[in-house]
C-alpha cells in the first residue's frame, strides 16, 4: 500500500484532472448576454494536461500517466512541485 507524500494517508487510487480545449457551437446573444442552448454540441479539440492527485488531500502526485501507474505500484517516482503556471492552453 502506498502513502501520499503530502498527507501521509494510504491510497489505492488517484484522482485525475484533465484540462480540455472545448468548442461550443450553439452560443447566441439574447440582447443582454451570451447564452448556450439547452443541449449545446460540445467538441473536445485537445486534452492539454493531466494532473494525478491524492484522493484525500488533492495535492499533486504527478502529471504523467506512466508515473501515476508506477507510483500506485509502489515504485519510486519524482514528485513535482505544484505549478499553476504549467497550464498551457
Secondary structure, 3 states (H helix, E strand, C coil): CEECCCCCCEECCEEEEEEEEEEECCEEECCCCEEECCCCCEEEEEEEEEEEEECCCCCEEECCHHHHHHHHCCCCCCCCCCCHHHCCC
